[in-house]
């Protein structure tokens, strides 16, 4: 009954389908105030937890799950709540399956006008072809979907139907989830790839590498630490919200 006056927003469910959900943050007001440790406590979401199961454990009321989501700025359980191990594996498979990466030698690139959907081949050998899914110039990285054949280190590549060399391959990563996402220090500080790290990676060195898989794990784990209002505060939020929605 609390959400009938809220607008709707577009979100994606766990299968990637577009759905309309109630924007419960539209009247958030000053509820961030309740993240103070005298009003709430921190909780690390565990495998199998849901907003409903946590609310049931803390308040003995599953219906208070919306209060937990409200206080933590969560709009959708599909995007803002950490994925279970099974759901995480499924997400990785759906996002990265069938993709590979080609890292191009920095001094070999002759054309940076590379677009999604372009087809590349080994120069003068159309028996190997791949569709470009993404071009990341800052990492000299082509994410591809292989159509036929295979690419190898030191292959020259060209656009399909052209003989001009586009670049030379320096490193091939067969599974995109294992490819470089960025570099960072041991204490999680981002490293500029042009400080020699990218050149080293292309040549086979993997120092300070964070892969796509590592990155996704961190994103998911960063959602685990949340604030849970103590029961008295949860009841106060419910009462305040009832007043707001009755206006």
MDAnalysis code that builds the backbone (N, CA, C; Angstrom):
import MDAnalysis as mda
import numpy as np

u = mda.Universe.empty(741, n_residues=247, atom_resindex=np.repeat(np.arange(247), 3), trajectory=True)
u.add_TopologyAttr("name", ["N", "CA", "C"] * 247)
u.add_TopologyAttr("resid", np.arange(1, 248))
u.add_TopologyAttr("resname", ["UNK", "UNK", "UNK", "UNK", "UNK", "UNK", "UNK", "UNK", "UNK", "UNK", "UNK", "UNK", "UNK", "UNK", "UNK", "UNK", "UNK", "UNK", "UNK", "UNK", "UNK", "UNK", "UNK", "UNK", "UNK", "UNK", "UNK", "UNK", "UNK", "UNK", "UNK", "UNK", "UNK", "UNK", "UNK", "UNK", "UNK", "UNK", "UNK", "UNK", "UNK", "UNK", "UNK", "UNK", "UNK", "UNK", "UNK", "UNK", "UNK", "UNK", "UNK", "UNK", "UNK", "UNK", "UNK", "UNK", "UNK", "UNK", "UNK", "UNK", "UNK", "UNK", "UNK", "UNK", "UNK", "UNK", "UNK", "UNK", "UNK", "UNK", "UNK", "UNK", "UNK", "UNK", "UNK", "UNK", "UNK", "UNK", "UNK", "UNK", "UNK", "UNK", "UNK", "UNK", "UNK", "UNK", "UNK", "UNK", "UNK", "UNK", "UNK", "UNK", "UNK", "UNK", "UNK", "UNK", "UNK", "UNK", "UNK", "UNK", "UNK", "UNK", "UNK", "UNK", "UNK", "UNK", "UNK", "UNK", "UNK", "UNK", "UNK", "UNK", "UNK", "UNK", "UNK", "UNK", "UNK", "UNK", "UNK", "UNK", "UNK", "UNK", "UNK", "UNK", "UNK", "UNK", "UNK", "UNK", "UNK", "UNK", "UNK", "UNK", "UNK", "UNK", "UNK", "UNK", "UNK", "UNK", "UNK", "UNK", "UNK", "UNK", "UNK", "UNK", "UNK", "UNK", "UNK", "UNK", "UNK", "UNK", "UNK", "UNK", "UNK", "UNK", "UNK", "UNK", "UNK", "UNK", "UNK", "UNK", "UNK", "UNK", "UNK", "UNK", "UNK", "UNK", "UNK", "UNK", "UNK", "UNK", "UNK", "UNK", "UNK", "UNK", "UNK", "UNK", "UNK", "UNK", "UNK", "UNK", "UNK", "UNK", "UNK", "UNK", "UNK", "UNK", "UNK", "UNK", "UNK", "UNK", "UNK", "UNK", "UNK", "UNK", "UNK", "UNK", "UNK", "UNK", "UNK", "UNK", "UNK", "UNK", "UNK", "UNK", "UNK", "UNK", "UNK", "UNK", "UNK", "UNK", "UNK", "UNK", "UNK", "UNK", "UNK", "UNK", "UNK", "UNK", "UNK", "UNK", "UNK", "UNK", "UNK", "UNK", "UNK", "UNK", "UNK", "UNK", "UNK", "UNK", "UNK", "UNK", "UNK", "UNK", "UNK", "UNK", "UNK", "UNK", "UNK", "UNK", "UNK", "UNK", "UNK", "UNK", "UNK", "UNK", "UNK"])
u.atoms.positions = np.array([
    [0.816, -1.212, 0.000],
    [0.000, 0.000, 0.000],
    [0.845, 1.255, 0.000],
    [2.120, 1.127, 0.359],
    [2.978, 2.300, 0.485],
    [3.419, 2.851, -0.863],
    [3.319, 2.084, -1.930],
    [3.983, 2.453, -3.168],
    [3.039, 2.884, -4.283],
    [1.748, 3.006, -4.002],
    [0.787, 3.264, -5.069],
    [0.957, 4.646, -5.696],
    [1.584, 5.585, -4.967],
    [1.735, 6.944, -5.486],
    [3.111, 7.185, -6.102],
    [3.921, 6.169, -6.185],
    [5.262, 6.327, -6.732],
    [5.264, 6.187, -8.250],
    [6.203, 6.867, -8.915],
    [6.387, 6.637, -10.352],
    [7.033, 5.282, -10.593],
    [7.015, 4.883, -11.856],
    [7.658, 3.627, -12.235],
    [8.952, 3.933, -12.984],
    [9.922, 3.034, -12.863],
    [11.184, 3.146, -13.591],
    [11.444, 1.833, -14.322],
    [12.288, 1.911, -15.345],
    [12.631, 0.723, -16.126],
    [13.866, 0.062, -15.547],
    [13.796, -1.259, -15.318],
    [14.919, -2.040, -14.828],
    [15.014, -3.317, -15.650],
    [16.086, -4.061, -15.424],
    [16.231, -5.371, -16.044],
    [16.120, -6.441, -14.980],
    [15.400, -7.530, -15.302],
    [15.324, -8.631, -14.356],
    [16.553, -9.521, -14.517],
    [16.583, -10.651, -13.773],
    [17.766, -11.499, -13.768],
    [18.045, -12.151, -15.115],
    [17.047, -12.145, -16.010],
    [17.228, -12.741, -17.333],
    [17.521, -11.692, -18.405],
    [17.665, -10.439, -17.967],
    [17.957, -9.375, -18.911],
    [16.731, -8.773, -19.570],
    [15.518, -9.172, -19.126],
    [14.286, -8.638, -19.688],
    [13.959, -7.283, -19.058],
    [13.388, -6.383, -19.853],
    [13.017, -5.060, -19.355],
    [11.688, -5.138, -18.616],
    [11.667, -4.613, -17.396],
    [10.453, -4.619, -16.583],
    [10.235, -3.234, -15.983],
    [9.001, -2.954, -15.567],
    [8.659, -1.717, -14.878],
    [8.539, -2.015, -13.383],
    [9.280, -1.238, -12.571],
    [9.203, -1.431, -11.127],
    [8.926, -0.098, -10.460],
    [8.365, -0.160, -9.258],
    [8.060, 1.041, -8.495],
    [9.339, 1.695, -7.993],
    [9.453, 2.995, -8.179],
    [10.628, 3.731, -7.706],
    [10.387, 4.140, -6.252],
    [10.778, 3.267, -5.322],
    [10.514, 3.550, -3.913],
    [11.431, 4.634, -3.374],
    [12.442, 5.054, -4.157],
    [13.346, 6.106, -3.694],
    [12.817, 7.496, -4.021],
    [11.674, 7.571, -4.705],
    [11.163, 8.863, -5.142],
    [10.875, 9.786, -3.958],
    [10.552, 9.217, -2.816],
    [10.281, 10.025, -1.626],
    [11.248, 9.691, -0.506],
    [12.485, 9.428, -0.878],
    [13.476, 8.997, 0.093],
    [13.673, 9.998, 1.220],
    [13.638, 11.266, 0.913],
    [13.776, 12.267, 1.960],
    [15.105, 12.153, 2.674],
    [15.063, 12.178, 3.994],
    [16.280, 12.185, 4.804],
    [16.538, 10.843, 5.488],
    [16.128, 9.753, 4.877],
    [16.313, 8.454, 5.505],
    [17.786, 8.048, 5.591],
    [18.654, 8.691, 4.802],
    [20.092, 8.429, 4.920],
    [20.582, 8.703, 6.342],
    [19.873, 9.581, 7.037],
    [20.213, 9.929, 8.409],
    [20.246, 8.699, 9.299],
    [19.423, 7.711, 8.972],
    [19.291, 6.523, 9.815],
    [20.436, 5.524, 9.646],
    [21.413, 5.867, 8.784],
    [22.576, 4.993, 8.659],
    [23.573, 5.204, 9.803],
    [23.320, 6.165, 10.655],
    [24.136, 6.366, 11.854],
    [24.065, 5.116, 12.727],
    [25.172, 4.772, 13.388],
    [25.229, 3.500, 14.116],
    [24.306, 3.431, 15.329],
    [23.708, 4.540, 15.734],
    [22.746, 4.462, 16.825],
    [21.353, 4.073, 16.334],
    [21.166, 4.126, 15.008],
    [19.872, 3.797, 14.435],
    [19.886, 2.515, 13.612],
    [21.064, 2.081, 13.200],
    [21.151, 0.903, 12.339],
    [22.462, 0.181, 12.600],
    [22.587, -0.995, 12.005],
    [23.835, -1.739, 12.103],
    [24.213, -2.240, 10.717],
    [25.494, -2.487, 10.528],
    [25.958, -2.988, 9.243],
    [25.817, -4.507, 9.188],
    [25.509, -4.962, 8.000],
    [25.293, -6.396, 7.795],
    [25.909, -6.787, 6.460],
    [26.598, -7.921, 6.423],
    [27.171, -8.433, 5.190],
    [26.261, -9.526, 4.639],
    [25.706, -9.277, 3.471],
    [24.763, -10.207, 2.853],
    [25.452, -11.521, 2.547],
    [24.838, -12.610, 2.947],
    [25.413, -13.937, 2.791],
    [24.762, -14.683, 1.629],
    [25.390, -15.762, 1.228],
    [24.840, -16.623, 0.175],
    [23.447, -17.089, 0.588],
    [22.491, -16.873, -0.299],
    [21.128, -17.307, -0.032],
    [20.241, -16.251, 0.592],
    [20.828, -15.160, 1.075],
    [20.023, -14.090, 1.650],
    [19.188, -13.403, 0.575],
    [17.991, -12.986, 0.954],
    [17.154, -12.117, 0.146],
    [16.685, -10.982, 1.049],
    [16.186, -9.892, 0.490],
    [15.648, -8.838, 1.354],
    [14.572, -9.365, 2.300],
    [13.760, -10.306, 1.792],
    [12.685, -10.864, 2.616],
    [13.225, -11.725, 3.744],
    [14.236, -12.542, 3.445],
    [14.763, -13.431, 4.489],
    [15.493, -12.638, 5.568],
    [16.182, -11.556, 5.167],
    [16.863, -10.720, 6.151],
    [15.834, -9.999, 7.022],
    [14.791, -9.471, 6.388],
    [13.738, -8.790, 7.149],
    [13.056, -9.752, 8.116],
    [12.836, -10.968, 7.685],
    [12.216, -11.971, 8.547],
    [13.116, -12.270, 9.739],
    [14.416, -12.385, 9.508],
    [15.353, -12.714, 10.577],
    [15.470, -11.570, 11.592],
    [15.480, -10.333, 11.092],
    [15.701, -9.189, 11.973],
    [14.414, -8.718, 12.643],
    [13.316, -8.659, 11.848],
    [12.078, -8.061, 12.357],
    [10.947, -9.065, 12.542],
    [11.181, -10.298, 12.063],
    [10.114, -11.292, 12.016],
    [8.960, -10.816, 11.124],
    [9.302, -9.982, 10.132],
    [8.307, -9.459, 9.195],
    [8.945, -9.358, 7.814],
    [8.605, -10.269, 6.927],
    [9.139, -10.207, 5.568],
    [8.742, -8.910, 4.876],
    [7.592, -8.363, 5.249],
    [7.081, -7.165, 4.585],
    [7.964, -5.946, 4.810],
    [8.918, -6.019, 5.753],
    [9.825, -4.903, 5.992],
    [11.036, -4.931, 5.049],
    [11.024, -5.831, 4.087],
    [12.146, -5.907, 3.148],
    [12.320, -4.591, 2.395],
    [11.220, -3.902, 2.096],
    [11.297, -2.641, 1.368],
    [12.041, -1.574, 2.172],
    [11.950, -1.651, 3.507],
    [12.639, -0.677, 4.350],
    [14.151, -0.866, 4.238],
    [14.595, -2.109, 4.213],
    [16.020, -2.398, 4.044],
    [16.503, -1.876, 2.699],
    [15.718, -2.106, 1.650],
    [16.107, -1.632, 0.320],
    [16.079, -0.109, 0.256],
    [15.082, 0.500, 0.885],
    [14.957, 1.951, 0.893],
    [16.169, 2.610, 1.534],
    [16.553, 2.118, 2.698],
    [17.657, 2.719, 3.436],
    [18.980, 2.589, 2.688],
    [19.108, 1.555, 1.858],
    [20.357, 1.308, 1.139],
    [20.318, 1.764, -0.317],
    [19.288, 2.517, -0.669],
    [19.217, 3.093, -2.013],
    [19.054, 2.063, -3.107],
    [18.441, 0.938, -2.785],
    [18.274, -0.137, -3.763],
    [16.940, 0.008, -4.489],
    [17.001, 0.045, -5.812],
    [15.785, 0.161, -6.607],
    [15.296, -1.183, -7.136],
    [16.219, -2.110, -7.313],
    [15.850, -3.412, -7.876],
    [16.674, -4.513, -7.237],
    [16.004, -5.573, -6.823],
    [16.725, -6.702, -6.240],
    [17.592, -7.393, -7.289],
    [17.251, -7.211, -8.571],
    [17.995, -7.875, -9.644],
    [19.329, -7.193, -9.931],
    [19.410, -5.879, -9.698],
    [20.626, -5.149, -10.035],
    [21.386, -4.634, -8.818],
    [20.703, -4.444, -7.699],
    [21.329, -3.813, -6.538],
    [21.647, -4.783, -5.405],
    [21.043, -5.947, -5.416],
    [21.317, -6.976, -4.412],
    [22.368, -7.924, -4.975],
    [23.353, -8.359, -4.178],
    [24.386, -9.252, -4.732],
    [23.797, -10.558, -5.252],
    [24.363, -11.029, -6.347],
    [23.898, -12.268, -6.952],
    [24.369, -13.470, -6.139],
    [23.552, -14.517, -6.136],
    [23.992, -15.786, -5.563],
    [25.080, -16.370, -6.449],
    [25.794, -17.368, -5.967],
    [26.868, -17.964, -6.758],
    [26.332, -18.548, -8.065],
    [25.156, -19.154, -8.014],
    [24.566, -19.728, -9.231],
    [24.176, -18.620, -10.203],
    [23.532, -17.580, -9.693],
    [23.117, -16.467, -10.548],
    [24.326, -15.725, -11.097],
    [25.385, -15.624, -10.284],
    [26.607, -14.949, -10.740],
    [27.239, -15.717, -11.893],
    [27.353, -17.025, -11.752],
    [27.931, -17.850, -12.825],
    [27.113, -17.735, -14.103],
    [25.794, -17.681, -13.948],
    [24.913, -17.543, -15.103],
    [25.115, -16.183, -15.771],
    [25.274, -15.130, -14.958],
    [25.514, -13.798, -15.508],
    [26.813, -13.754, -16.290],
    [27.874, -14.345, -15.731],
    [29.170, -14.374, -16.413],
    [29.043, -15.093, -17.755],
    [28.355, -16.213, -17.738],
    [28.178, -16.989, -18.973],
    [27.414, -16.184, -20.017],
    [26.336, -15.533, -19.598],
    [25.520, -14.767, -20.546],
    [26.271, -13.548, -21.082],
    [27.076, -12.921, -20.248],
    [27.744, -11.678, -20.630],
    [28.992, -11.917, -21.465],
    [29.736, -12.990, -21.176],
    [31.044, -13.170, -21.798],
    [31.158, -14.398, -22.699],
    [30.171, -15.275, -22.672],
    [30.269, -16.513, -23.442],
    [30.408, -16.230, -24.938],
    [31.326, -16.951, -25.563],
    [31.501, -16.840, -27.011],
    [32.371, -15.682, -27.450],
    [32.916, -14.925, -26.491],
    [33.729, -13.764, -26.824],
    [35.202, -14.022, -26.514],
    [36.075, -13.402, -27.287],
    [37.520, -13.461, -27.076],
    [38.084, -12.052, -27.198],
    [39.366, -11.907, -26.857],
    [40.016, -10.604, -26.969],
    [41.306, -10.704, -27.760],
    [41.526, -9.710, -28.608],
    [42.788, -9.541, -29.305],
    [43.393, -8.221, -28.830],
    [44.602, -8.273, -28.290],
    [45.307, -7.063, -27.882],
    [46.319, -6.717, -28.963],
    [46.185, -5.515, -29.520],
    [46.985, -5.122, -30.669],
    [48.264, -4.435, -30.229],
    [49.351, -4.733, -30.922],
    [50.629, -4.094, -30.602],
    [50.503, -2.591, -30.790],
    [50.941, -1.851, -29.789],
    [50.680, -0.417, -29.736],
    [51.250, 0.340, -30.925],
    [52.405, -0.064, -31.380],
    [53.052, 0.668, -32.470],
    [52.656, 0.152, -33.849],
    [51.668, -0.751, -33.887],
    [51.302, -1.348, -35.182],
    [49.964, -0.862, -35.714],
    [49.196, -0.143, -34.900],
    [47.837, 0.243, -35.286],
    [47.885, 1.377, -36.312],
    [47.258, 1.159, -37.446],
    [47.267, 2.156, -38.526],
    [45.936, 2.892, -38.652],
    [44.887, 2.359, -38.006],
    [43.554, 2.954, -38.147],
    [42.780, 2.730, -36.848],
    [42.385, 3.812, -36.200],
    [41.629, 3.702, -34.947],
    [40.116, 3.778, -35.177],
    [39.720, 3.920, -36.425],
    [38.297, 4.012, -36.750],
    [37.715, 2.598, -36.843],
    [37.585, 1.972, -35.690],
    [37.113, 0.590, -35.596],
    [35.756, 0.609, -34.904],
    [34.771, -0.031, -35.496],
    [33.406, 0.063, -34.985],
    [32.830, -1.317, -34.664],
    [31.904, -1.309, -33.724],
    [31.156, -2.518, -33.424],
    [30.455, -3.004, -34.687],
    [30.548, -4.295, -34.952],
    [29.917, -4.866, -36.140],
    [30.853, -5.022, -37.320],
    [32.016, -4.336, -37.297],
    [33.008, -4.540, -38.352],
    [33.495, -5.992, -38.327],
    [33.895, -6.475, -39.478],
    [34.461, -7.822, -39.566],
    [35.943, -7.716, -39.887],
    [36.752, -8.463, -39.144],
    [38.193, -8.479, -39.396],
    [38.620, -9.867, -39.853],
    [39.747, -9.898, -40.544],
    [40.335, -11.158, -41.001],
    [41.839, -11.083, -40.795],
    [42.501, -12.224, -40.908],
    [43.954, -12.194, -41.062],
    [44.239, -11.601, -42.431],
    [45.171, -10.696, -42.499],
    [45.449, -10.006, -43.755],
    [45.681, -11.006, -44.890],
    [44.915, -10.802, -45.970],
    [44.986, -11.645, -47.169],
    [44.623, -13.100, -46.892],
    [43.801, -13.323, -45.850],
    [43.356, -14.692, -45.543],
    [41.963, -14.625, -44.914],
    [40.956, -14.644, -45.766],
    [39.580, -14.510, -45.276],
    [39.035, -15.813, -44.690],
    [39.889, -16.844, -44.602],
    [39.442, -18.089, -43.965],
    [39.283, -17.925, -42.447],
    [39.860, -16.873, -41.909],
    [39.663, -16.531, -40.505],
    [38.923, -15.197, -40.438],
    [37.774, -15.203, -39.742],
    [36.969, -13.994, -39.640],
    [36.383, -13.866, -38.241],
    [36.199, -12.615, -37.805],
    [35.567, -12.355, -36.509],
    [34.791, -11.052, -36.581],
    [33.701, -11.008, -35.855],
    [32.912, -9.780, -35.722],
    [33.405, -9.004, -34.507],
    [33.604, -7.708, -34.680],
    [34.032, -6.869, -33.560],
    [32.825, -6.546, -32.681],
    [32.947, -6.876, -31.402],
    [31.900, -6.586, -30.417],
    [32.195, -5.280, -29.701],
    [33.486, -5.005, -29.486],
    [33.869, -3.759, -28.820],
    [35.327, -3.432, -29.136],
    [35.602, -2.136, -29.247],
    [36.975, -1.662, -29.442],
    [37.299, -0.716, -28.305],
    [38.280, -1.085, -27.471],
    [38.732, -0.266, -26.353],
    [40.118, 0.255, -26.689],
    [40.163, 1.472, -27.219],
    [41.439, 2.030, -27.680],
    [42.414, 2.232, -26.534],
    [41.906, 2.543, -25.332],
    [42.803, 2.801, -24.202],
    [43.548, 1.547, -23.768],
    [42.998, 0.366, -24.087],
    [43.659, -0.905, -23.775],
    [44.150, -1.620, -25.031],
    [43.996, -0.952, -26.188],
    [44.392, -1.565, -27.461],
    [43.737, -2.945, -27.614],
    [42.470, -3.017, -27.257],
    [41.787, -4.303, -27.092],
    [40.569, -4.417, -27.998],
    [40.568, -5.460, -28.807],
    [39.406, -5.813, -29.621],
    [38.683, -6.991, -28.955],
    [37.440, -6.773, -28.580],
    [36.607, -7.888, -28.136],
    [35.883, -8.415, -29.365],
    [36.011, -9.699, -29.617],
    [35.505, -10.266, -30.865],
    [34.631, -11.493, -30.618],
    [33.807, -11.769, -31.623],
    [33.073, -13.034, -31.696],
    [33.581, -13.755, -32.940],
    [34.278, -14.836, -32.718],
    [34.910, -15.555, -33.824],
    [33.855, -16.212, -34.713],
    [34.008, -16.011, -36.021],
    [33.103, -16.640, -36.985],
    [33.692, -17.922, -37.553],
    [34.977, -17.880, -37.877],
    [35.647, -19.077, -38.378],
    [37.151, -18.881, -38.287],
    [37.868, -19.999, -38.241],
    [39.311, -19.953, -38.142],
    [39.762, -19.537, -36.752],
    [41.011, -19.067, -36.655],
    [41.547, -18.621, -35.370],
    [42.630, -17.585, -35.604],
    [42.775, -16.674, -34.631],
    [43.804, -15.650, -34.682],
    [44.924, -16.021, -33.734],
    [46.143, -15.633, -34.091],
    [47.308, -15.948, -33.278],
    [48.204, -14.728, -33.130],
    [49.090, -14.790, -32.151],
    [50.057, -13.722, -31.925],
    [50.870, -13.486, -33.205],
    [51.104, -12.231, -33.511],
    [51.880, -11.756, -34.670],
    [51.131, -11.832, -35.989],
    [49.860, -12.294, -35.965],
    [49.051, -12.183, -37.177],
    [48.777, -10.710, -37.478],
    [48.938, -10.318, -38.739],
    [48.434, -9.019, -39.177],
    [46.949, -9.159, -39.460],
    [46.178, -8.151, -39.087],
    [44.739, -8.213, -39.335],
    [44.309, -7.040, -40.198],
    [43.201, -7.259, -40.919],
    [42.635, -6.237, -41.797],
    [41.123, -6.298, -41.699],
    [40.469, -5.239, -42.163],
    [39.029, -5.293, -42.301],
    [38.694, -6.231, -43.462],
    [37.571, -6.928, -43.352],
    [37.155, -7.844, -44.415],
    [37.035, -7.093, -45.741],
    [37.645, -7.658, -46.767],
    [37.587, -7.065, -48.100],
    [38.656, -6.024, -48.357],
    [39.520, -5.798, -47.371],
    [40.596, -4.825, -47.548],
    [41.946, -5.513, -47.364],
    [42.947, -5.031, -48.072],
    [44.278, -5.620, -47.956],
    [45.190, -4.826, -47.030],
    [44.785, -3.587, -46.726],
    [45.610, -2.744, -45.854],
    [45.650, -3.335, -44.447],
    [46.852, -3.375, -43.871],
    [47.003, -3.923, -42.528],
    [46.442, -2.938, -41.512],
    [45.550, -3.431, -40.659],
    [44.969, -2.626, -39.588],
    [45.900, -2.581, -38.381],
    [46.449, -3.738, -38.015],
    [47.344, -3.829, -36.852],
    [47.917, -5.228, -36.780],
    [48.853, -5.425, -35.850],
    [49.421, -6.749, -35.580],
    [48.989, -7.183, -34.182],
    [48.617, -8.444, -34.059],
    [48.151, -8.974, -32.778],
    [49.345, -9.225, -31.855],
    [49.241, -8.724, -30.621],
    [50.290, -8.942, -29.631],
    [49.941, -9.998, -28.608],
    [48.643, -10.122, -28.306],
    [48.222, -11.113, -27.309],
    [46.798, -11.547, -27.627],
    [46.518, -12.842, -27.461],
    [45.191, -13.411, -27.685],
    [44.695, -14.005, -26.371],
    [43.491, -13.624, -25.966],
    [42.852, -14.219, -24.792],
    [41.590, -14.913, -25.276],
    [41.578, -16.220, -25.160],
    [40.504, -17.009, -25.758],
    [39.152, -16.764, -25.096],
    [39.164, -16.602, -23.775],
    [37.909, -16.416, -23.053],
    [37.849, -14.999, -22.495],
    [36.881, -14.236, -22.941],
    [36.793, -12.824, -22.597],
    [36.731, -12.577, -21.086],
    [36.141, -13.474, -20.336],
    [36.082, -13.272, -18.887],
    [37.477, -13.248, -18.259],
    [38.461, -13.836, -18.949],
    [39.837, -13.865, -18.438],
    [40.686, -12.715, -18.966],
    [40.098, -11.868, -19.803],
    [40.865, -10.780, -20.420],
    [41.014, -9.600, -19.459],
    [41.989, -8.768, -19.749],
    [42.267, -7.581, -18.956],
    [41.070, -6.636, -18.916],
    [40.706, -6.209, -17.709],
    [39.724, -5.138, -17.546],
    [40.424, -3.825, -17.209],
    [41.353, -3.891, -16.245],
    [42.186, -2.732, -15.897],
    [43.346, -3.200, -15.027],
    [44.217, -2.282, -14.692],
    [45.337, -2.559, -13.785],
    [45.088, -1.846, -12.461],
    [45.487, -2.485, -11.356],
    [45.410, -1.805, -10.070],
    [46.467, -2.354, -9.118],
    [46.790, -1.554, -8.116],
    [47.786, -1.949, -7.130],
    [47.191, -2.946, -6.146],
    [48.043, -3.476, -5.255],
    [47.588, -4.441, -4.264],
    [46.607, -3.839, -3.276],
    [46.606, -2.510, -3.145],
    [45.621, -1.857, -2.275],
    [44.525, -1.161, -3.088],
    [44.257, -1.734, -4.258],
    [43.086, -1.376, -5.069],
    [43.102, 0.036, -5.644],
    [44.269, 0.536, -5.979],
    [44.389, 1.840, -6.624],
    [44.592, 1.628, -8.124],
    [43.781, 2.327, -8.916],
    [43.842, 2.194, -10.379],
    [45.207, 2.634, -10.900],
    [45.715, 1.894, -11.897],
    [46.997, 2.204, -12.526],
    [46.753, 2.575, -13.987],
    [47.316, 3.685, -14.408],
    [47.227, 4.088, -15.808],
    [47.903, 3.017, -16.669],
    [47.162, 2.449, -17.639],
    [47.753, 1.372, -18.454],
    [48.953, 1.810, -19.271],
    [49.067, 3.100, -19.527],
    [50.167, 3.583, -20.367],
    [51.461, 3.782, -19.601],
    [51.464, 3.428, -18.314],
    [52.697, 3.537, -17.528],
    [53.550, 2.278, -17.670],
    [53.497, 1.682, -18.838],
    [54.303, 0.498, -19.124],
    [53.576, -0.814, -18.885],
    [52.482, -0.777, -18.159],
    [51.777, -2.011, -17.817],
    [51.098, -2.634, -19.030],
    [50.489, -1.799, -19.866],
    [49.800, -2.330, -21.044],
    [50.795, -2.952, -22.012],
    [51.905, -2.283, -22.222],
    [52.933, -2.823, -23.105],
    [53.416, -4.183, -22.593],
    [53.627, -4.260, -21.280],
    [54.044, -5.527, -20.687],
    [52.996, -6.608, -20.837],
    [51.723, -6.246, -20.636],
    [50.637, -7.226, -20.754],
    [50.552, -7.777, -22.175],
    [50.632, -6.876, -23.145],
    [50.563, -7.299, -24.544],
    [51.711, -8.249, -24.880],
    [52.827, -8.066, -24.207],
    [53.984, -8.930, -24.437],
    [53.999, -10.177, -23.557],
    [52.912, -10.397, -22.805],
    [52.788, -11.645, -22.054],
    [52.940, -11.546, -20.556],
    [53.217, -10.346, -20.036],
    [53.354, -10.154, -18.590],
    [51.981, -9.809, -18.011],
    [51.699, -10.329, -16.822],
    [50.372, -10.102, -16.240],
    [50.450, -9.500, -14.838],
    [51.314, -8.521, -14.643],
    [51.438, -7.862, -13.347],
    [50.267, -6.902, -13.104],
    [49.716, -6.952, -11.889],
    [48.665, -6.017, -11.455],
    [47.420, -6.064, -12.336],
    [47.166, -7.194, -12.940],
    [46.022, -7.334, -13.845],
    [44.746, -7.659, -13.069],
    [43.682, -6.940, -13.402],
    [42.339, -7.287, -12.949],
    [41.567, -7.734, -14.180],
    [41.143, -8.968, -14.190],
    [40.416, -9.500, -15.342],
    [38.949, -9.094, -15.272],
    [38.232, -9.342, -16.357],
    [36.796, -9.080, -16.352],
    [36.100, -9.873, -15.249],
    [36.541, -11.112, -15.036],
    [35.935, -11.937, -13.992],
    [36.213, -11.334, -12.617],
    [37.463, -10.942, -12.368],
    [37.814, -10.315, -11.093],
    [36.965, -9.067, -10.850],
    [36.811, -8.276, -11.895],
    [36.044, -7.029, -11.799],
    [34.593, -7.308, -11.428],
    [33.993, -8.307, -12.059],
    [32.597, -8.641, -11.773],
    [32.435, -9.170, -10.344],
    [33.414, -9.951, -9.880],
    [33.374, -10.443, -8.499],
    [33.394, -9.275, -7.523],
    [34.267, -8.307, -7.771],
    [34.365, -7.144, -6.889],
    [33.083, -6.330, -6.896],
    [32.511, -6.112, -8.083],
    [31.247, -5.387, -8.169],
    [30.170, -6.074, -7.349],
    [30.101, -7.381, -7.468],
    [29.075, -8.135, -6.743],
    [29.323, -8.082, -5.234],
    [30.578, -8.265, -4.836],
    [30.906, -8.270, -3.408],
    [30.721, -6.899, -2.768],
    [30.907, -5.839, -3.551],
    [30.738, -4.491, -3.011],
    [29.296, -4.182, -2.634],
    [28.379, -5.011, -3.094],
    [26.966, -4.822, -2.751],
    [26.586, -5.506, -1.440],
    [27.514, -6.258, -0.868],
    [27.156, -7.095, 0.283],
    [26.982, -6.318, 1.590],
    [27.767, -5.274, 1.783],
    [27.708, -4.558, 3.054],
    [26.582, -3.535, 3.014],
    [25.571, -3.738, 3.850],
    [24.400, -2.865, 3.870],
    [24.116, -2.403, 5.294],
    [23.219, -1.442, 5.393],
    [22.743, -0.959, 6.688],
    [21.346, -1.506, 6.947],
    [21.124, -1.962, 8.168],
    [19.812, -2.456, 8.558],
    [19.335, -1.655, 9.765],
    [18.206, -0.942, 9.641],
    [17.718, -0.169, 10.781],
    [17.271, -1.097, 11.913],
    [17.535, -0.652, 13.133],
    [17.069, -1.438, 14.272],
    [15.543, -1.456, 14.254],
    [14.913, -2.433, 14.909],
    [13.449, -2.569, 14.824],
    [12.670, -1.299, 15.134],
    [13.080, -0.562, 16.149],
    [12.366, 0.669, 16.502],
    [12.393, 1.670, 15.360],
    [13.542, 1.797, 14.700],
    [13.680, 2.732, 13.590],
    [12.907, 2.243, 12.371],
    [12.899, 0.946, 12.136],
    [12.133, 0.394, 11.016],
    [10.655, 0.731, 11.178],
    [10.142, 0.615, 12.402],
    [8.733, 0.958, 12.651],
    [8.503, 2.458, 12.446],
    [9.496, 3.270, 12.835],
    [9.363, 4.717, 12.648],
    [9.340, 5.070, 11.172],
    [10.204, 4.426, 10.385],
    [10.215, 4.676, 8.942],
    [8.878, 4.299, 8.331],
    [8.329, 3.167, 8.752],
    [7.029, 2.736, 8.227],
    [5.966, 3.780, 8.540],
    [5.962, 4.283, 9.758],
    [4.972, 5.289, 10.155],
    [5.150, 6.587, 9.365],
    [6.404, 7.039, 9.237],
    [6.677, 8.266, 8.500],
    [6.291, 8.126, 7.035],
    [6.570, 6.952, 6.492],
    [6.260, 6.716, 5.092],
    [4.760, 6.701, 4.857],
    [4.015, 6.165, 5.826],
    [2.556, 6.154, 5.721],
    [2.021, 7.569, 5.665],
    [2.596, 8.465, 6.465],
    [2.159, 9.863, 6.478],
    [2.473, 10.535, 5.131],
    [3.688, 10.297, 4.630],
    [4.082, 10.884, 3.355],
    [3.157, 10.438, 2.233],
    [2.858, 9.153, 2.195],
    [2.050, 8.612, 1.112],
    [0.580, 8.996, 1.222],
    [0.155, 9.423, 2.409],
    [-1.241, 9.803, 2.589],
    [-1.506, 11.243, 2.156],
    [-0.437, 11.989, 1.898],
    [-0.596, 13.397, 1.515],
    [-1.193, 13.544, 0.125],
])
